[in-house]
Amino acid sequence: SSREPDVNGLGSPSLLHLFSHIEFIKQQMARDNVQFVRFESIDLHGVSRSKNVPSRFFQEKAIHGIAMPRSYLELTLNPKDNELDYINATNFNCDIILNPDLSTFRILPWTEQTARVICDSFTVLGKPLMTSPRHIAKNQLSQLQDNGFTLHSSFTYEFCIYGITEVVNSKTISFPAATILNNHDQTFIQELIEGMYYAGANIETFSSSSGPGQMEITFHPAFGIDAADSAFTFRTGIKEVAKKYNYVASFFSESGFYNSGALSHSLWDVNGQKNLFSAGYGVEELSDIGKNWLSGLLAHTAAISCLMAPTTSCRKPYSKYSKESKESVNAKWAYNDNSCAFNVKCHGGKGTHIENKLSSATANPYLVLAATIAAGLDGIKRGLRYDDMLQEDHTADLKHSSVPLKLEDALVALEKDSCIKEALGETFIRYFVAMKHYELETEEMDIERNKCLGYFI
């Protein structure tokens, strides 16, 4: 079997278990009259790419996978890069195989007679696709487990809900659909929250945010890959539910709006019994392991920032931390301070956790999860302490906790960070950097900008 080992250490499912799981799903599909199954994967921008399969073919595709052109997931590089040696990173003329993770099978309440299953991407020879964000995240979770840890995390997203676009004086304008009030169109909100729960995204709170039409959503924390799976499910699902109500939901940061995508997380023992960030109940302090983890995040801030804020527009809010014209700003941390890049919270029922607020809502949730683990785990392995880091002689290009304001500089920092490069894979890093450089070269072109807006919105 070409399936990956499970991050929980259960190993590849036996053939008997696989068939029994498929049979259980088939019975569920028959009971709920499911006619189509969406085999869904995520591309590098965090957007869903899928193939729909009539239910009569589900068993065959669940066993053997389903073919998809590789370029659907890896996206287009600069044509000039074809002259370079990217053969190990990509080959646009070949297929990849989507193998379903059957534990993610869910019936979609907002779509008629349709279910979906999240897939992992493999080459036709059965090797994991090195540029697959979900594979990279699962690999980092496996590294955590090998060191005796597990991650408990959840995303918080800001996004905008717009009404139907109208043409005013030959210009297309999207009007905000929600006001600062929390109770705009309760029917829409209730269907969204209920539907997401049954689709696998457990929403904990839903509220208005600071801008007109801007909303904020938080998920209930989960262990392992489930946090990123929930975010992925929501990012696609909200657009489909919104469309039913003649709204448009967008995570894109544009025209003064900034939609954040914070990752709240804490480190637990491998059995999920003890929060290792906690220094004691009611104590506003991180444990020693927590301080090491936070120090790792600060040490690799420059490199991971281009995965957290992967477009030019979603990096603009970084400059608000500095009144002077600079090329970088310092990522700050504090206890219970929502203005900081890393906000340590020691209150509430979730226990001590760190909010990684470097991220924008346009970032790929699997890459945010993977980069956070890679940086934090390095802090633990090397025993980093932010107090010591502040006293070091900063002779490097970028000192600890620096966030480049330009995406180009962040890409350079990513290429120079050997730890993050090794953790996420040199193949992925090389491909990601090349893809982003091409986007930067073409972002001023109207045709590319319109394509980008159409893609994300």
N, C-alpha and C positions, 0 to 999 in steps of 0.2 A: 504494500500500500504506500502511496505517496503522501499520506497525511502526516502532519507534524505531530510530535509528542505534545500532549496537553500540558499547559503551564501549571496545572495542579498536580502534575506528576502521575496522572492516571495512565499515561502511555496511550498508544494508538488503540482505538477500540477494536476488539476482535471482530471477525467476520460475523459471528453469531449475534453479537451485540449490535453491529451495524444494521443487519437485516431486521432485527427486532425493533430497533429504533425507527427504521423506515416504515415498517408495518404499523407501528403505533401512529406515526404521522399520517399515513394513508387512511387509517380509520378516522382520525380527526378531520381530515379533508373531506371524507365522504359524509361525515355527520354534519359538517358546516357547509356542504355544497361548494367547496373551493374548486374553481375551474382553472385557475392559473397560479403558478408559483414564480415569483421574481427571484432569480439568482443574482444577488447584489454584491458588488465589491466597491472599493473606494479608490479614487484616483489621487494623485499627489496633491491636488488642491482641496481634497476633502469632500469632493462631490461624488454622489452615487452614480455608478455606471452598472447597468444591469441587463439581463436577458430574461424575457418572460417565456415560460414553458407551460404548455397545456398539462393539466394534472395527470393525464394518462402516461406522460413521459417522465414523471417525477422520479420514479424508482430507478430508471436507467441513468438519469442525469445525477442522481444522488450518489450512485455507485461509481460511475465513470467520470463525473464532472462534466462541465460544459465549456466549449471552446469560445474564446473571445479574442479579437485582434489585440495584440500587445499595446498598440498605440492608443487604444481607448483609455488605458490606465496610466501610461507613462507620459502621454501628451507630446507635443511636437517640439523638437529642438531646432535651433538655428540650422538651416540647410547647410551653412558653411561647416558645421561641426561634423558633417558626414565625412569630411576629409580626415578627421581625427580618429583615433582608435577608441571608439565607444562600443566595440563589439561585445565586451563583457557586460556593459551596462544596459544595452538595448539593441533590439533588432526589430524595426517596425514592420518588417515583412512576415513575421511569424505569429503564430497563435500562442496564447497561454491558456491554461486550464483552470477554471474556477471550481474548486472543490468545496461543497457546502459544509459549514459547521452546523450540524443538525440541531445542536442545543439552542441555536438562535432562531429556529423556525417559529414564526408567529403569523397569525391571521391578521390582516390589516383591516381594522374596523371602518376606516374612512373610504375604502375602495371596495367596489362590489366583487365578491367571490374571488378575492386575491389574497395570497399569502406571500411572505418573503422569507428568505434565508440568507444570512451573511456568509460570504465565501472567502476562502483563502486562495491566493494565486500561486500557481505552480507552472514551471516549464513543462513541455510535453514529455520530458524525460523524468518528471516527478520531483524536480528540485524546487524549493521555494524561490519565488521571484524576489531577488535581492532589493528591488525598489518598492516592494509591497509595504505600505505603511503599517498594515495590521501584523504582518510577519515581524517587522522591526520592533513593534510594541510588544508582541508576545515573546520575542527573544530577550528583551530587556526585563520583562517580568520573570522569565526563566532565570536570568542572571541574579535577580533579587532572591528568588527562591533558593538558588544554590548557596547564597550567603546567609540563609536562615531568616529571610524577611518576606513580607507580602505588602502590597500597597492597597490602602483603603482611600478611595478618591471619588470625586464628583466634579462635574463642570458646572459653571454658572455662565449663561449666555445672555448678552444683550442683542437685540435685533429690532428691526423696524417693521411695522405693519402699515401698509399703504392701501388706500382705496383704489378704485379703477382709475387708470391714467386718463387725463383729459387733454385735449389740444386747446391751448389758450394763446392767441396771437401767433399762431404757427409753431408754438413751442409745446413739447410734450411735458406735462407736469404731473407728478404723482403726489396726491394729497394724503397727509397722514390720516389713518383710519381710527386711531385711538388717541384719546386726550390724556392729560395727566391723571385723570380719574382711573380707578382700578376696575370699574364695573362696565367698561365699554363692551357691548355685545356679549353678554354672558353665555348665550347659546354657543357661540363660536368657541369661547374659552373653555366651557365645560366639555364640549365634544373633543377639543384638543387634548385636555388633560386626561380624560377618561380613555380616549383612544390610544394615547401614548402609553398608558399603563399596560394595556393589553398587548401593545406592540413591543413591549420590553423596555420602555423608557419611563422610569418611575419619577414623575415630577413632584418635587416637594413644595415649592412655592412658585407663584406666578404674580408679577406685579408690574406696575408702570415704572418707567425709569425717567431720566432727566429730560430727554428731548421729546418733541411732539411725535406721537406714533411709535415711540421707543418703549420696548418692554424688556423685562428681565425675568429669566427663568432659572431655577436651580433644581438639580436632581438629587435624589436620595443617594448617599454614598454607597459604593459597592466595591468589592474586592476584585483585583485582577483586571482582565480585559473588559469586563462588563461596563465599566465607567465610560470607556471610549465607544463601545458598541451602542450604549444608550444615547450618547451625543450624536453619533452617526445616524441612528434611527430618527432622532428628533430633527436633525438638519434637513432631512428629506421629507419627513412626515408633515412638518409644519407648513411647508410650501404647498403640499397637496391638500391639506385641510383648509388652508387660507384660500386656495383657489375655489373651493366649493362655496365659500362665502363672498366671492368676488373681491378678495383682498390679495395683496402681494406681500409675502414675507421675505425680508432680505437681511443677510448678515453682513453685507458689504459696507465698508467705511468710505463714505464719499460726501462731499459738499458740507464739511463741518461736523458731520455725524461721526462718532466713534463708537463702534460696537465691540465691547470687550468679551473675552472668553476665558475667564479665570479657571484655573485648576486647583481646587481645594484638596489637599492630600495629607495623609499621615502614614507613618511606617509602623507596621505591626509585626509580631512574631509570625512564623510560618503557619501556625495553626489559627491565626486570627483571633487570639484570645487577649492580647495585651497591646495597648498603644505605646509604642516605644518612643514617641515624641514627648510623652507626658512626664513631667517631673514631680507630679503629685496633684491630687484633686484641689482645685481652686488656686493653684500656684501659677502666677504669670511668669513662667520660665520654661525654656526648652530643656529637655534632657541632654546629656552629653552627645548621644547619637543624633538627636535633633539638631544640635549645634553643628556637628560635622556635616550633616545633610544640607543644612542651610548654607554653610560655608562652601560646599560643592556647587550649589546653585549660583552663589555669588562669583565663584572663581570662573565659571563657564558662561556667565551671562552674555558676554559678547557673541560667543559662537552660537548659543542656542536661540538668541533673539531673532535670527532670521527664519527659524522654524516656527517661532511663536508669533511673529509679525511679518508674514512673508510677502507683503506688498508695500509699495511706496506710501500709499494713503494710510495704511494702518500703522505706520511708524511715526506719523506726524505728531500724535499725542505725546510721544517721548520728549519732545522739545519743550513741553509746558513745564518740565521740571527745572528748566534753566532759562533765565532772562537774558543771558548773554548768548552771543553767536558762537557756538561750539560745534565740534564734530562728534562729540559724545557726551553723555550725561551719566551720572552715577545712579545705579539701581539701589535704592535704599530699602531697608527692612526695619520693622518696628513691631511692637505688640499692639494689637487692636488699632491699627491706623490704616484706613482704607485708601489713603493716598500713596502708599508705598508699593513698590514692585513686588516685595515679598512681605505679606501681612501675616504675622503669627497670631492666631486666635486660640485663646485658652478658656473660652466661655461657651456655654450652651451644651446641649446633649451630645454633640459630636466629639467632644474631647479636644485635646490640643491638636491643631493642624495648621499647615502653612498654605496660604493662598498665593499661588503663582499668578500674579496679575500682569506679567509681561505680555501675555497672549492676547491676540485679537480674536474676534468671532470668526474671521475668515480662515484661521489656521486649521490645519488638519488635526483632529483630536488625537489620532493615534500617534502622530509625530510629536505633539505636545507632551503626551504621556511618556513616550520613549525618551525624549530629550531631558525631561525632568528627572526620570529615573537614572539616566546615564550620568548626569551632573551630580545628583545627590549621592549616588552610590560611590562615585569617585571620592567625594568628600569624606565618606565613612572609611573607605579603604586606606586613604592617605592620612586620616586623622586630622583633617583641616579644621582650623579654628579661625573665625573671622577676626578675632583680636590680634592673632599673630599675623594674619594677612595684611592688616592695616599697617603693621610696622615694617613690612618687607620693603626692600628697595625696588621701586617700580621702574625698571629699565626697559620693560617690554613695550611693544607698540601700544597695547591697551592694558591698563591696569585692571586689577580685580574689580568686578562689579560694574565695569563700564559698559554702556549700551551705545553702540554706534547709531547716529541719527540717520545715516544713509544706508540703504540696503546693500549697496556695493561694498561698503566697509564691513558690514556684518558678514557678508559672504566670504571676504578675505579672512576674517577671524575664524569662521567655521572651517575653512581649509587648513588653517594653521593649528587648530586645536586637535592634537593627535589623539587625545582621550575620547572626545566625542566622535571623531572620525572612525576610530577603531570600534567603538560601541555600536554605532549605527550602520557601519559598513562603508568601506571606501567606495564601493560601487555606487551605493545610494548617494553619498556625499558628492561624488564627481558628477553624477547625473543631475542632482538637484541644483547644484551651482550652475551648470551649463544651461539648464532650463530657465533659471532666474535671470541669467545674463541676457538671454534672448528676449525675455519679457521686458527687461529694462531698455533694451535697444529699440523696441517697437512700441513702447507705451505711449509715445506722443502721437502716434498715427491714429486717426479717427476710426479707421476700419478695425484696428486692434482693440481700441477702447470700447467700441460698440460691441465687439465680439465678447470682450471680457465682461461687460455689464450684462449682456444677454446670458452668458454662461453662469454667472454668479447669482443673478436675480431671476 
